Structure formats: C-alpha cells, structure tokens
Amino acid sequence: MKKFASYKSTKHPYLNRIPEQWSDTLFGRITIPKSVQNNVNEELLSVFLSRGVVRYADTSQKQVHKPSEDMSKYQLVEPRDVVLNNQQAWRGSVGVSKHRGIVSPAYFVFALNNDVNESYMNYCIRDSATVS
C-alpha cells in the first residue's frame, strides 16, 4: 500500500489517522438527499450486501428483491449517487452507483458532492469498520 508523507489524527475511534491532505468530513456534508420519482421506464437497480448497487437484471435473487407492480414511486439513481437500503444498511447494503436506474422507494438516495472520489466513498461506506 502506498504510504503518505504525513498523517493527522481523527476524532473517530475506528479510524486513528488519515493522510494530512485528506478531510475528515461527516456524510451529511458531502451528500444531498434526493428523491426523484415517476421514472418507470428506467432500468431497475438493487442493493446487495456483497455487491453494492447492481442492475436487477444481473441478479439471481429475483424473489428476494421482487419489484412492485407500480414503480411510479421508485426513485431515480444516477451514477455517483449513494444508495442505502434503510433496513439493511447496518449490514452493508449500501453503495455508490455506477448505473442509472430506479430503486425501491424504501431506499435512501443521496447525490454525492463532486469533490469526493466515488470509488473511495464506495470503499469507505462498505468497509467493515463502517458497517456494524
């Protein structure tokens, strides 16, 4: 793993130090909650514990994540959006989407600030230190 020139302490018990040039920022300061509905012609997405945000068509668990017949309240997700399954987020059912599509109205969707690296954000929110 690449080492950084200098590090600084954080206020989090699970994260002792971070590279000096990084920000130690709360989730609510780098995301904006969103809920865009009535996009029934978009591709269906889902959030899995082991995979994050995926295309529903690429899953084999169609009975577990079975969509509603009326998808008018489903929420639009765009690439870089953070999607959180509100009932399973504590187990890791969360991720940053690489896809455009719609998810269940039971999920939370957040637009990610453009300053944030979406791959790193996906890693951070799915890491075992964060999920507990």
TORSE-684964 format. One record per atom (N, C-alpha, C): residue in three letters; y, z, x. Coordinates in steps of 0.05 Angstrom, whole numbers, padded with zeros to 5 digits, always signed. Each point is the difference from the previous one (the first is absolute). Example, Ala and Ser with C-alpha at 12.3 -4.5 7.8 and 13.67 -1.06 7.14 Angstrom:
BEGIN
Ala-00114+00156+00264 Ala+00024+00000-00018 Ala+00024+00000+00018 Ser+00021-00014-00007 Ser+00024+00001+00016 Ser+00022+00014-00015 
//
This chain:
BEGIN
Met-00023+00000+00017 Met+00023+00000-00017 Met+00025+00000+00018 Lys+00020-00015-00008 Lys+00025-00002+00015 Lys+00014+00027-00001 Lys+00010+00009+00023 Lys+00015+00024+00001 Lys+00030-00007-00001 Phe+00016+00018-00011 Phe+00029-00004-00002 Phe+00013+00017+00022 Ala+00024-00008+00008 Ala+00014+00013+00022 Ala+00006+00030-00006 Ser+00008+00005-00025 Ser+00006+00028-00007 Ser-00006+00005-00029 Tyr-00005+00026-00006 Tyr-00007+00008-00027 Tyr+00018+00022-00010 Lys+00000+00005-00026 Lys+00015+00022-00012 Lys-00017+00014-00020 Ser+00006+00025-00006 Ser-00015+00016-00019 Ser+00007-00008-00028 Thr-00018+00006-00019 Thr+00005-00005-00028 Thr-00003+00027-00015 Lys+00009+00000-00025 Lys-00002+00025-00016 Lys-00026+00002-00015 His-00018-00019+00004 His-00024-00002-00015 His-00023+00013+00015 Pro-00016+00018-00012 Pro-00021+00013+00014 Pro-00023-00019+00008 Tyr-00003-00022-00014 Tyr-00022-00019+00006 Tyr+00008-00021+00020 Leu+00026-00001+00008 Leu+00010-00020+00018 Leu+00018+00014+00021 Asn-00011+00007+00022 Asn+00015+00016+00020 Asn+00024-00015+00012 Arg-00005-00025+00008 Arg+00022-00014+00013 Arg-00002-00030-00005 Ile+00023-00013+00002 Ile+00002-00029-00004 Ile+00017-00012+00022 Pro-00002-00026+00005 Pro+00017-00013+00020 Pro+00030+00006-00006 Glu+00015+00004+00021 Glu+00028+00007-00002 Glu+00016-00018-00018 Gln-00005-00026+00000 Gln+00016-00019-00015 Gln-00008-00003-00029 Trp-00022+00013-00008 Trp-00009-00001-00028 Trp+00016+00019-00017 Ser+00001-00006-00026 Ser+00012+00018-00020 Ser-00021+00017-00014 Asp+00006+00024-00005 Asp-00017+00019-00015 Asp+00012+00001-00028 Thr-00009-00018-00018 Thr+00014-00004-00026 Thr-00019+00006-00023 Leu+00011+00010-00021 Leu-00015+00005-00025 Leu-00006-00026-00014 Phe-00023+00000-00014 Phe-00009-00024-00016 Phe+00022-00010-00019 Gly+00013+00019-00014 Gly+00021-00008-00019 Gly+00025-00012+00012 Arg+00003+00002+00026 Arg+00023-00012+00013 Arg-00005-00028+00010 Ile-00025-00009+00000 Ile-00007-00027+00010 Ile-00012-00017-00022 Thr-00002+00011-00024 Thr-00011-00015-00023 Thr+00018+00003-00024 Ile-00003-00019-00019 Ile+00014+00001-00026 Ile-00021-00004-00021 Pro-00002+00019-00019 Pro-00019-00004-00022 Pro+00007-00025-00016 Lys-00020-00015-00009 Lys+00005-00023-00017 Lys-00021-00003-00021 Ser+00007-00014-00021 Ser-00019-00005-00022 Ser+00009-00026-00014 Val-00011-00022+00008 Val+00006-00026-00012 Val-00024-00008-00016 Gln+00004-00003-00027 Gln-00023-00006-00017 Gln+00003-00029-00012 Asn-00019-00007-00018 Asn-00001-00026-00013 Asn-00004-00023+00019 Asn-00019+00003+00018 Asn-00007-00022+00018 Asn-00030-00005-00002 Val-00009-00005-00024 Val-00029-00002-00006 Val-00014-00024+00013 Asn+00015-00019+00010 Asn-00012-00023+00013 Asn-00004+00003+00030 Glu+00007+00024+00010 Glu-00004+00005+00029 Glu-00028+00009+00005 Glu-00009-00003+00025 Glu-00026+00009+00009 Glu-00004+00030-00003 Leu-00023+00009-00008 Leu-00006+00028-00003 Leu-00007+00012+00027 Leu+00012+00023+00006 Leu-00005+00015+00025 Leu-00012+00027-00007 Ser-00012+00013+00020 Ser-00010+00027-00004 Ser+00004+00015+00026 Val-00004+00026-00001 Val+00003+00017+00024 Val-00026+00015+00004 Phe-00012-00003+00023 Phe-00026+00013+00006 Phe+00004+00020+00022 Leu-00016+00021-00001 Leu+00000+00021+00021 Leu-00004-00011+00028 Ser-00019-00017+00002 Ser-00008-00010+00027 Ser+00015-00025+00009 Arg+00014-00013-00019 Arg+00012-00026+00008 Arg+00030-00002-00006 Gly+00012+00018-00015 Gly+00028-00002-00007 Gly+00003-00020-00022 Val+00022-00015+00000 Val+00007-00020-00021 Val-00016-00026+00005 Val-00016-00007-00020 Val-00016-00024+00002 Val+00002-00017-00025 Arg-00008-00025+00002 Arg-00002-00018-00023 Arg-00024+00009-00017 Tyr+00004+00002-00025 Tyr-00021+00008-00019 Tyr-00024-00019+00002 Ala+00007-00026+00003 Ala-00021-00021+00002 Ala-00018+00004+00024 Asp+00010+00014+00021 Asp-00015+00004+00024 Asp-00017+00026-00001 Thr-00001+00013-00023 Thr-00015+00025-00002 Thr-00027-00004-00014 Ser-00018+00018+00004 Ser-00025-00001-00014 Ser-00002+00022-00021 Gln+00020+00018-00001 Gln-00001+00023-00018 Gln+00017-00006-00025 Lys-00007-00021-00014 Lys+00016-00009-00023 Lys-00002+00019-00024 Gln-00021+00016-00002 Gln-00002+00019-00022 Gln+00017+00026+00005 Val+00002+00007+00026 Val+00015+00024+00007 Val+00030-00005-00004 His+00009-00023+00008 His+00029-00007-00001 His+00005-00021-00022 Lys-00013+00003-00022 Lys+00002-00020-00022 Lys+00028+00000-00011 Pro+00013-00024-00001 Pro+00027-00002-00011 Pro+00001+00002-00031 Ser+00023+00007-00009 Ser+00005+00002-00029 Ser+00001-00029-00012 Glu-00005-00002-00025 Glu+00003-00027-00013 Glu+00029-00008-00001 Asp+00018+00019-00005 Asp+00029-00005-00001 Asp+00012+00008+00027 Met+00008-00019+00016 Met+00010+00006+00027 Met+00031-00003+00001 Ser+00013+00001-00023 Ser+00029-00003+00000 Ser+00015+00023+00013 Lys-00013+00023+00001 Lys+00013+00024+00013 Lys-00008+00003+00029 Tyr-00018-00018+00009 Tyr-00007+00001+00029 Tyr+00024-00006+00017 Gln+00001+00012+00024 Gln+00023-00001+00017 Gln-00002-00021+00022 Leu+00021-00014+00005 Leu+00001-00020+00021 Leu+00000+00013+00027 Val-00016-00010+00018 Val-00002+00009+00028 Val+00006-00024+00017 Glu+00017+00003+00020 Glu+00007-00021+00018 Glu-00009+00009+00028 Pro-00003-00020+00019 Pro-00007+00008+00027 Pro+00020+00021+00011 Arg-00009+00020+00014 Arg+00015+00022+00011 Arg+00004+00023-00020 Asp-00008-00003-00025 Asp+00002+00022-00019 Asp-00022+00021+00006 Val+00007+00025-00003 Val-00019+00022+00002 Val-00012+00005-00027 Val-00026+00000-00003 Val-00013+00005-00025 Val-00017+00025+00002 Leu+00002+00017-00020 Leu-00013+00026+00000 Leu-00015+00004-00026 Asn-00025+00004+00002 Asn-00016+00008-00024 Asn+00006+00029-00005 Asn+00015+00006-00021 Asn+00009+00028-00004 Asn-00022+00020-00005 Gln-00024-00009-00007 Gln-00023+00019-00003 Gln-00017+00003+00024 Gln+00002-00019+00019 Gln-00017+00000+00024 Gln+00015-00001+00026 Ala+00027+00002+00000 Ala+00016-00002+00024 Ala-00008+00023+00020 Trp-00006+00023-00010 Trp-00007+00022+00017 Trp-00026-00005+00016 Arg-00015-00019-00009 Arg-00025-00008+00014 Arg+00004-00025+00017 Gly+00024-00012-00001 Gly+00005-00024+00016 Gly+00002-00026-00015 Ser+00001+00001-00026 Ser+00003-00024-00016 Ser+00029-00009-00001 Val+00009-00010+00022 Val+00028-00007+00004 Val+00001-00022+00022 Gly+00021-00016+00000 Gly+00003-00020+00021 Gly+00025-00017-00004 Val+00006-00014+00022 Val+00022-00020-00001 Val-00013-00027-00006 Ser+00010-00013-00020 Ser-00012-00026-00009 Ser+00008-00023+00018 Lys-00019-00017+00005 Lys+00004-00026+00013 Lys+00001-00022-00021 His-00004+00007-00025 His-00003-00019-00022 His+00021+00003-00021 Arg+00005-00022-00015 Arg+00016+00001-00024 Arg-00020+00001-00023 Gly+00006+00017-00020 Gly-00018+00002-00023 Gly+00009+00023-00018 Ile-00018+00009-00017 Ile+00007+00022-00018 Ile-00021+00021+00002 Val+00009+00025-00005 Val-00018+00023+00000 Val+00003+00016-00026 Ser-00019+00017-00006 Ser+00001+00016-00023 Ser+00026+00016-00003 Pro+00009+00005-00024 Pro+00024+00016-00004 Pro-00004+00029+00008 Ala-00025+00008+00005 Ala-00005+00027+00009 Ala+00006+00004+00030 Tyr+00004-00022+00014 Tyr+00006+00001+00029 Tyr+00030+00003+00004 Phe+00008+00011+00023 Phe+00028+00001+00008 Phe+00005-00022+00020 Val+00023-00014-00003 Val+00007-00022+00018 Val+00027+00007+00012 Phe+00002-00004+00026 Phe+00025+00005+00015 Phe+00007-00024+00018 Ala+00025-00008-00001 Ala+00010-00020+00019 Ala+00005+00013+00027 Leu-00010-00011+00021 Leu+00003+00011+00027 Leu+00025-00010+00013 Asn+00015+00018+00011 Asn+00025-00007+00015 Asn-00007-00021+00022 Asn+00018-00019+00003 Asn-00004-00022+00020 Asn-00001+00010+00029 Asp+00010+00024+00005 Asp+00000+00010+00028 Asp-00028+00009+00008 Val-00018+00004-00019 Val-00026+00012+00006 Val-00021-00022+00005 Asn-00016+00004+00020 Asn-00022-00018+00006 Asn-00022+00005-00020 Glu-00006-00019-00016 Glu-00020+00004-00022 Glu-00028+00006+00010 Ser-00008-00011+00022 Ser-00027+00006+00011 Ser-00002+00029+00009 Tyr+00021+00009+00013 Tyr+00000+00028+00009 Tyr+00002+00019-00024 Met+00016-00007-00020 Met+00001+00016-00024 Met-00027+00002-00014 Asn-00014-00022-00002 Asn-00026-00001-00012 Asn-00019+00019+00015 Tyr+00001-00001+00027 Tyr-00016+00017+00016 Tyr+00007+00030-00005 Cys+00025+00006+00000 Cys+00009+00028-00004 Cys-00009+00012-00027 Ile+00004-00015-00021 Ile-00006+00011-00027 Ile-00029+00001-00006 Arg-00016-00015+00016 Arg-00029+00000-00004 Arg-00015+00017+00020 Asp+00014+00010+00020 Asp-00012+00016+00022 Asp-00011+00027-00011 Ser-00021+00009+00011 Ser-00012+00025-00009 Ser+00018+00024+00003 Ala+00020-00001+00018 Ala+00019+00022+00003 Ala+00019+00002-00024 Thr+00005-00023-00012 Thr+00018-00001-00023 Thr-00015+00005-00026 Val-00024-00011-00002 Val-00016+00002-00024 Val-00016+00026+00001 Ser+00005+00018-00019 Ser-00016+00025+00000 Ser-00001+00012-00028 
//
